[in-house]
């Protein structure tokens, strides 16, 4: 059989790395230890592989997921073989954590080493007016795979204030503490608004990843509870 389909670029990647890109939009993981991945991200596998629901790990973390709506539904992938992950043909990027951390929009998270710790954090300044915004933080040592809709840009936040639309923000250095700010004003609101209501404001050593597309509806960034203030609990 002859076809351009069988060109080298489309054949399975043979790599020694645990995490490797099969192509720009597909991740290949060679299991030698458990991996945590977003549910539904598996597109193929070879070998003897098991998929199990990953529990929150603590009552506190489970409570955060319920009250924040941060939809980090994870599965634990174990066994022997190779697993391929993808998410809506998004572009895959690998980050190797060496004790540092990353804050990721749940919609942009794909998979990570089970040795990496994860939690849910509240963005400061995100109050009832914005519905409350939350992100998933990853900390420790291991590889993290994220996706972006289109080719992203990485902005350096150390030289000047950086503002990013909340729906286009993919991830940022966990060392950064963003504030949620609003560019709305009364005159603009009376005329129908600008369509650019809220932004993350970053300032300090670190980076922020921005994709050339905005999530619509933001079901992963919802109101944190029905009128009571969770305060420091969600910051811890």
C-alpha positions as CSV (number, residue, x, y, z in Angstrom):
1,X,0.0,0.0,0.0
2,X,1.3,3.5,-0.9
3,X,0.2,6.7,0.7
4,X,1.6,10.0,2.2
5,X,0.0,8.8,5.4
6,X,2.9,6.4,5.9
7,X,5.5,9.1,5.7
8,X,8.1,9.2,8.6
9,X,6.4,12.2,10.2
10,X,3.3,10.1,10.9
11,X,5.0,7.0,12.2
12,X,5.3,6.2,15.9
13,X,8.1,8.0,17.6
14,X,10.8,5.8,19.0
15,X,12.3,7.7,21.9
16,X,14.1,6.9,25.2
17,X,12.4,9.7,27.1
18,X,9.5,9.0,29.4
19,X,7.5,12.0,28.0
20,X,8.0,12.7,24.3
21,X,6.0,14.5,21.6
22,X,4.6,12.1,19.0
23,X,3.9,15.2,17.0
24,X,3.1,18.9,18.0
25,X,-0.4,17.9,19.0
26,X,0.0,14.5,20.6
27,X,1.9,13.3,23.6
28,X,3.5,9.9,24.0
29,X,4.3,8.6,27.5
30,X,6.4,5.5,28.1
31,X,5.2,4.2,31.4
32,X,7.9,3.4,34.0
33,X,5.8,4.7,36.8
34,X,2.3,6.1,37.2
35,X,1.1,9.2,35.3
36,X,-1.8,11.4,36.2
37,X,-3.8,12.7,33.2
38,X,-7.0,14.6,32.5
39,X,-9.9,12.2,32.1
40,X,-10.7,11.5,28.4
41,X,-7.2,12.6,27.2
42,X,-6.1,9.1,26.2
43,X,-6.4,8.6,22.4
44,X,-4.4,5.3,22.1
45,X,-2.2,2.9,24.0
46,X,0.0,-0.1,23.5
47,X,0.8,-2.7,26.1
48,X,-0.9,-3.6,29.4
49,X,-2.3,-0.3,30.8
50,X,-4.8,0.4,33.5
51,X,-6.8,3.6,34.0
52,X,-8.3,4.4,37.4
53,X,-10.1,7.4,38.8
54,X,-7.7,9.6,40.8
55,X,-9.2,10.7,44.1
56,X,-8.5,14.2,45.4
57,X,-6.2,12.8,48.0
58,X,-7.6,14.8,50.9
59,X,-11.0,16.1,52.1
60,X,-9.7,19.6,51.9
61,X,-8.7,19.3,48.2
62,X,-12.0,17.5,47.4
63,X,-14.0,20.3,49.1
64,X,-12.1,22.9,47.0
65,X,-13.0,21.1,43.8
66,X,-16.7,21.1,44.8
67,X,-17.0,24.7,45.9
68,X,-14.8,26.3,43.2
69,X,-16.0,24.3,40.2
70,X,-12.3,23.9,39.1
71,X,-12.9,20.8,37.0
72,X,-9.7,18.9,37.5
73,X,-11.0,15.4,36.8
74,X,-7.9,13.2,36.8
75,X,-7.2,9.5,36.1
76,X,-4.1,7.5,37.2
77,X,-2.5,5.6,34.3
78,X,-0.3,2.6,35.3
79,X,1.1,-0.5,33.8
80,X,3.7,-1.3,31.1
81,X,3.6,0.2,27.6
82,X,3.1,3.5,25.8
83,X,0.1,5.8,26.1
84,X,-0.8,8.6,23.7
85,X,-2.6,11.7,25.0
86,X,-4.2,14.7,23.2
87,X,-6.9,17.3,23.7
88,X,-8.9,18.8,20.9
89,X,-5.8,18.9,18.7
90,X,-4.3,21.5,21.0
91,X,-0.5,22.0,20.8
92,X,1.4,20.1,23.5
93,X,4.3,21.6,25.5
94,X,6.4,19.8,28.1
95,X,7.8,21.5,31.2
96,X,10.3,19.8,33.5
97,X,9.7,21.0,37.1
98,X,12.8,20.9,39.3
99,X,11.3,21.8,42.6
100,X,9.6,24.9,41.2
101,X,5.9,25.3,40.4
102,X,3.4,26.1,37.7
103,X,-0.2,27.4,37.9
104,X,-2.3,26.1,35.0
105,X,-5.8,26.6,33.7
106,X,-7.6,23.3,34.1
107,X,-8.6,23.4,30.5
108,X,-5.0,23.5,29.4
109,X,-3.7,20.7,31.6
110,X,-3.0,17.3,29.9
111,X,-0.8,15.0,32.0
112,X,2.0,15.0,34.6
113,X,4.2,12.7,36.6
114,X,2.5,11.3,39.7
115,X,5.4,12.6,41.8
116,X,4.2,16.2,41.1
117,X,1.9,17.6,43.8
118,X,-1.3,19.4,42.7
119,X,-3.8,21.7,44.4
120,X,-6.4,24.3,43.7
121,X,-5.6,28.0,44.4
122,X,-7.7,31.1,44.4
123,X,-6.6,34.1,42.3
124,X,-6.3,37.1,44.6
125,X,-8.8,39.9,43.9
126,X,-11.2,37.5,42.3
127,X,-14.4,38.2,44.2
128,X,-18.1,37.8,43.7
129,X,-18.2,40.4,40.9
130,X,-16.0,38.1,38.7
131,X,-17.6,34.9,39.9
132,X,-14.3,33.8,41.6
133,X,-11.4,32.5,39.6
134,X,-9.3,29.5,40.5
135,X,-6.3,27.7,39.0
136,X,-4.6,24.3,39.4
137,X,-1.1,24.5,40.9
138,X,1.6,21.9,40.2
139,X,4.7,21.8,42.4
140,X,7.7,19.5,42.8
141,X,9.9,17.4,40.6
142,X,8.7,15.8,37.3
143,X,7.3,16.5,33.9
144,X,4.1,18.4,33.1
145,X,2.3,18.4,29.8
146,X,0.0,21.3,28.9
147,X,-1.9,22.2,25.7
148,X,-2.6,25.5,24.0
149,X,-5.2,26.4,21.4
150,X,-2.8,27.6,18.6
151,X,0.8,28.7,19.1
152,X,1.2,30.5,22.4
153,X,3.4,33.4,23.5
154,X,5.5,33.4,26.7
155,X,5.7,36.8,28.3
156,X,8.3,37.9,30.7
157,X,6.6,39.6,33.7
158,X,9.8,40.9,35.4
159,X,10.4,44.0,33.3
160,X,7.0,45.7,33.3
161,X,3.4,45.1,34.4
162,X,1.7,42.4,32.2
163,X,-2.0,42.0,31.7
164,X,-3.6,38.9,30.2
165,X,-7.2,38.1,29.4
166,X,-8.4,35.5,31.8
167,X,-9.8,33.3,29.0
168,X,-6.6,33.3,27.0
169,X,-4.3,32.7,30.0
170,X,-2.8,29.2,29.8
171,X,-0.3,29.1,32.7
172,X,2.1,31.1,34.8
173,X,5.1,30.7,37.2
174,X,3.8,29.6,40.6
175,X,6.0,32.2,42.1
176,X,3.9,35.0,40.6
177,X,0.9,36.3,42.5
178,X,-1.5,37.7,40.0
179,X,-4.3,40.1,40.8
180,X,-7.6,40.2,39.0
181,X,-8.3,43.7,37.6
182,X,-11.1,45.2,35.7
183,X,-10.9,47.6,32.8
184,X,-14.6,48.4,32.9
185,X,-15.8,51.9,33.4
186,X,-19.2,53.4,33.8
187,X,-19.3,55.1,30.4
188,X,-18.2,51.9,28.6
189,X,-20.7,49.8,30.5
190,X,-23.5,52.2,29.5
191,X,-22.5,51.8,25.9
192,X,-22.5,48.0,25.9
193,X,-19.0,47.4,27.3
194,X,-15.7,46.7,25.6
195,X,-15.8,43.0,25.8
196,X,-12.6,43.1,27.9
197,X,-13.9,43.1,31.4
198,X,-11.3,41.2,33.5
199,X,-7.6,40.6,33.2
200,X,-4.9,39.0,35.2
201,X,-2.2,41.5,36.3
202,X,1.3,40.1,36.7
203,X,4.4,41.8,38.0
204,X,7.6,40.2,39.1
205,X,10.2,37.5,38.2
206,X,8.4,34.8,36.2
207,X,6.5,34.2,33.0
208,X,2.9,33.8,31.8
209,X,1.8,31.7,28.8
210,X,-0.9,33.2,26.6
211,X,-2.8,31.3,23.8
212,X,-4.2,33.1,20.7
213,X,-7.8,32.0,21.6
214,X,-10.2,32.6,24.4
215,X,-12.2,29.9,26.2
216,X,-15.9,30.6,26.1
217,X,-18.2,30.1,29.0
218,X,-15.4,29.3,31.5
219,X,-17.0,26.4,33.3
220,X,-13.7,25.7,35.1
221,X,-13.7,29.2,36.6
222,X,-16.8,29.5,38.6
223,X,-18.3,31.0,41.7
224,X,-16.7,29.7,44.9
225,X,-19.8,28.9,46.9
226,X,-23.2,30.4,47.6
227,X,-22.5,33.7,49.3
228,X,-20.1,32.7,52.1
229,X,-16.4,33.7,52.1
230,X,-14.0,30.7,52.1
231,X,-11.1,33.1,52.6
232,X,-7.8,31.6,53.5
233,X,-9.0,28.0,53.1
234,X,-8.8,28.3,49.3
235,X,-5.5,30.0,49.5
236,X,-3.9,27.3,51.6
